[in-house]
């Protein structure tokens, strides 16, 4: 008889924690369901009360759960339109997680974003379009081409970049101020796992992806100082236009060529 009581007590002790876990999960599931219904019923327009003063939103539709802003303005400048889909479960962890789709003129991008404790991270960031459509975002006037963005991750604390990994490709690049607007080819900027340093500086490897120029080098960008440096070597290919060859010969007279016939280039720029 004592052994039987002990076995029964052991079974009850094992069952109680499992029952408590089941109750907690049931409460969480119920809370999530209530939260989902509550969020889905709130109109999208309510988010205007939480936007920074420098950001203005118009033509809102849908709900807080799944909505859209038809016209977004940042610091008085047109910033395009955005659509979002919220993940209510993230709110239980005091974070905001949502799928975003942004469109500005002919340029567009989609990503999954998480806003948590003073920082934002973006995963599976994909998009692209004409780079000339991004002149209001720092692209110099006169440059043309098509960008293709594929970043596995991008994170910022709003003061500096925390991490970035992936590729940015520009195809059909040209400039009205360079070689009479001749085609400059296509290029890929690769950001590896160690692309971002402790100060938020970004270093990427740049290489050509075909075209009249063979290019290999690095780009170092300081978002805090809004400056960057391109260090590379350049050589013309057989299909380079006469205007482009002339530009390279003028550059070679100033910089010289290395033993492989390549021209070293060091350029500083601001944005």
C-alpha positions, 0 to 999 in steps of 0.5 A, a space after each residue: 500500500 505505501 508503494 502504491 500511494 508513492 506511485 500515485 503521488 509521483 504521477 500527480 506531481 508530473 501531471 501538474 506542471 504539464 497542466 499548468 503549461 497547457 493553461 498558460 499556452 491556452 491563455 496566450 493563445 486566447 490573448 493573441 486571438 483577442 489582440 488580433 481581433 482588436 488590431 484588425 478592427 483598428 483603422 490604419 489612420 490611427 498610426 498617424 498619431 505615432 509618426 515622428 513630426 518629420 513624417 506625414 502620411 496621407 491617403 490611408 486605407 485598410 487597418 492597423 493589421 493590414 493597411 497602406 499609405 498612399 502618400 508618404 512625406 519625409 522632411 517635406 519630400 515625397 517618400 512614395 507609398 507603403 503597404 504593410 502586414 502586421 504580425 500581432 504575436 510580436 506585440 507580446 514581446 513588445 516589438 513590432 514585426 511587419 511585412 513592408 512593400 514600398 514604392 517610389 515612382 518606378 522603384 520598389 522594395 519589399 522586406 520583413 521588418 522588426 522594430 524593437 528597443 530603439 533599433 530596426 532590422 530588415 530581413 530578405 530585403 529585395 527590390 529595384 528599379 531605375 536609379 534616376 528615380 532615387 535622386 531625392 535620396 542621394 543619387 547624383 543627377 545625370 546617372 542612369 541605370 537599373 538597380 537590383 537589391 538583394 540583402 539578407 539583413 540590414 539593421 540600424 539604431 537610427 544613428 548608425 548602421 549595425 549590420 548589412 549583408 547581401 548584394 546590390 547590382 547596378 546594370 546599364 550604368 551611364 552618366 551624361 557627364 562621363 564619356 558622352 553618356 556611353 554605357 559603363 557596364 554593370 557592377 556588383 557591390 558585395 557586403 559580407 558578414 564583416 562589412 560593418 565596423 563598430 562605428 557603423 562604417 560600411 566596407 563592400 567589395 565592388 566588381 564588374 558584372 560584364 561590360 566595357 570596363 574591368 573593375 575590381 576594388 572596395 568602397 568604404 562609406 561613413 554614414 555618420 560623416 556622409 562620405 565615402 571612398 572608392 579604391 579600385 583598378 580599372 582596365 578597358 575591354 575590347 568593346 569600350 566605346 571611343 569616348 570611354 577609351 579617351 576618358 581612360 587615356 586621360 586618366 592614365 596620364 594622371 594616374 599611370 598604369 600598373 604592370 597589368 595595364 590597369 589604372 589605379 583609382 581613388 575617389 572620395 565622394 559625399 552624399 
